[in-house]
Amino acid sequence: MRNLFRINLLLLSALLLSNCNSANKSKSSLTGWNFNDPKYGSYIKGSSFQGQKTPDGMVAIEGGTFTMGQVQDDVMFDWNTTPRQMHVRSFYMDEAEVTNSEYLLYLQVTKDVFPPDEEKYKNIYYAALPDTLVWRKSLGNTDLLSENYLRHPAYSDYPVVGVSWLQAVQYCKWRTSAVNLKNLIDRGVLSNVLENDTIRNFFDTDLYLEDPYKLFDGDSTVYKRGLPDNKVRKRGEPRPPRGSFTGRQVTAMDGILTQKFRLPTEVEWEYAAKAIAENREYNNVRGRKKYAWNGKYTRDRSTRYKGDQLANFKQRQGNYSGLAGWSDDGSDIPIKVKSYPPNAFGLYDMSGNVAEWVADVYRPIVDAEANDFNYFRGNIFTKKMIDSTGQVVVIGESAKATATYDTLPNGKIVPVELPGEIKYVPITRDDAFMRRNYKIASNLNKNDGDKNSSRFYDLEDDQFSRQPRMYNSPINEKDSITGQLNQYDPRKRNTLISDKTRVHKGGSWQDREYWLDPAQRRYLPEYMSTNYIGFRCATDIVGALSYKKRTARNPSRN
């Protein structure tokens, strides 16, 4: 009986081992080769993708077609929101704006990684600080907000403001690496560097994929173990020492690392705000929603909450919150996120509270020939910089790749690149030679009506040379000798529209009802900040458009 039990146990073990091996050795359906099999070169297929996990704090927005722009009366008569049908791919979006507490986490980490008391890092932390003086009023008593809104715990769950478009983009980049660092720690690939004060905890996802040993000052003890590589140890080859790194590094093929966080594009933001899913027939055939919620009024019509405001906005002159004790909307400044009901997608405050930065460069019109698939104005195509030895250039590794800074027109010094990041440069004309889908690196002003956008324009001029522009916005340039910013004549430069002007969407706590319409669009230079503009992040959904149940007709379809 005992021998029979041992035989059954051995058979069960062999069966489990066979199943594990077959799982690790999925076969190529076209060549018959086994993936991850040392007999077939151990070529990687990567982990079996079981669906993308929704990132923390985000909701999935199922893509589709909708009418972008305004169908309501255009009382401004500027034709700035001309309706146009667009298609949007599925994506993830933060369910609420980034709060003061979340942004303060970013500031604390930045201060630890790049101590401002070190000369080479002194401008990095200060460049990330929000402008708290946006609360000041020449004829108003608002110093309390300037001193407390960002850091006091009473406002920790309020949306962060005083953040420029440039600062919001940097936060999104940091969030990508912060989330991926945690993913690798949780899987045991990396040791918990966050509890080790002796290691400079800068982590960059792109650099990890390129060469992970260039991170953490080259400390190899950080790397605990890798993914199974299934390589066979040759006869006589010594075993790796106990505690050393074994296996292979994580790659993009494994599906472990999250997609990059970024600002949503204008078309994504408007699509998510309108949430036409809750009233498809009315919105696609007979018109469109006026607000992020269903209906044409700003007050709740349900029996329980009848008369309550559905958003935080300025109701009329001198009326920011209604009458105390009767029709108060809860706040006369930005209010705690999620204080009002979400829209049909589960997104909060898409109308009211604070306006939000989006990724796009502003132009008064969306060109009639614009791409109707995931439209975006703001592409600058880049590539990794390669040195003379064929290696990828990392900022801070040599005198030729030091961190660079830019002086903004408002005098603030901001980093263009951070130490430890891979250096990217715009593609050249040779890179785009004979391509049909793009010709140059910067596409910010493509088809915006200027001479450069004409199909008959001479393309021999390099994109970096001085070219005529459609909009005569101010140009701030450094003097090549003194390094000082040259002054411009405001009488000759009378617009803020330029390639550095970005769109912000949604009404805010100090806007009237008109601006709550998701179709409305306004703009501000990317280096400026206000007390009514915040932001939220988005990221892409990879793979299937949605995760619907499989149908009986096509079981393999998601």
Sequence and secondary structure as in RCSB ss.txt:
>XXXX:A:sequence
MRNLFRINLLLLSALLLSNCNSANKSKSSLTGWNFNDPKYGSYIKGSSFQGQKTPDGMVAIEGGTFTMGQVQDDV
MFDWNTTPRQMHVRSFYMDEAEVTNSEYLLYLQVTKDVFPPDEEKYKNIYYAALPDTLVWRKSLGNTDLLSENYL
RHPAYSDYPVVGVSWLQAVQYCKWRTSAVNLKNLIDRGVLSNVLENDTIRNFFDTDLYLEDPYKLFDGDSTVYKR
GLPDNKVRKRGEPRPPRGSFTGRQVTAMDGILTQKFRLPTEVEWEYAAKAIAENREYNNVRGRKKYAWNGKYTRD
RSTRYKGDQLANFKQRQGNYSGLAGWSDDGSDIPIKVKSYPPNAFGLYDMSGNVAEWVADVYRPIVDAEANDFNY
FRGNIFTKKMIDSTGQVVVIGESAKATATYDTLPNGKIVPVELPGEIKYVPITRDDAFMRRNYKIASNLNKNDGD
KNSSRFYDLEDDQFSRQPRMYNSPINEKDSITGQLNQYDPRKRNTLISDKTRVHKGGSWQDREYWLDPAQRRYLP
EYMSTNYIGFRCATDIVGALSYKKRTARNPSRN
>XXXX:A:secstr
 HHHHHHHHHHHHHHHHHHHHHHHS B TTT  BTT GGGTT    S        TTEEEE  EEEEES  S  T
T   TT  EEEEE  EEEESS  BHHHHHHHHHHHHHHS TTSGGGHHHHHHHS  GGGG BTTB  HHHHHHTT
TSGGGTTSB  S  HHHHHHHHHHHHHHHHHHHHHHTTSB  GGG TTS     HHHHHH GGGSGGG GGGB  
 B       TT     TTS  SB   GGGS S    B   HHHHHHHHH GGGGHHIIIII   SSSSSSS SB 
 SSSSTT BSS    BTTBSS STTTT  S SS   TT S   TTS   SSSSSEEEEEEE  SS  TTS SBS 
 S  B EEE B TTS B BTTSSGGG   EEE TTS EEESS TTSB EEE  TTTTTT SS SSSB TTTTSSS
GGGSTTS TTS TTS    SS      B TTT  B    TTT     STTEEEEES  TTS GGGGSTT EEEEE
TT   SSEE   EEE  SSS      SS TT  
